[in-house]
């Protein structure tokens, strides 16, 4: 187990929910970051001309300690955090499947 890592959050409204129109197109996101020239840049989904949905989530995100450690080691983009967490879940998937009760 790892010790908790303190993280500073905004003083004002860390629990306030934020709404944003997003493009729910994972394939376009993957294609964007497959091109190395887009590394270190945020994805501009408006270029896809795809329909958007309204997504609401809290400003404060609970991350497992291993993900906080990953973010603290170096400045990373949201895409890099996604890849890191995706890699963890992919490694854990066989174990989770073994635990499923039929």
Order of alpha helices (4+ residues) and beta strands (2+ residues): beta-alpha-beta-alpha-alpha
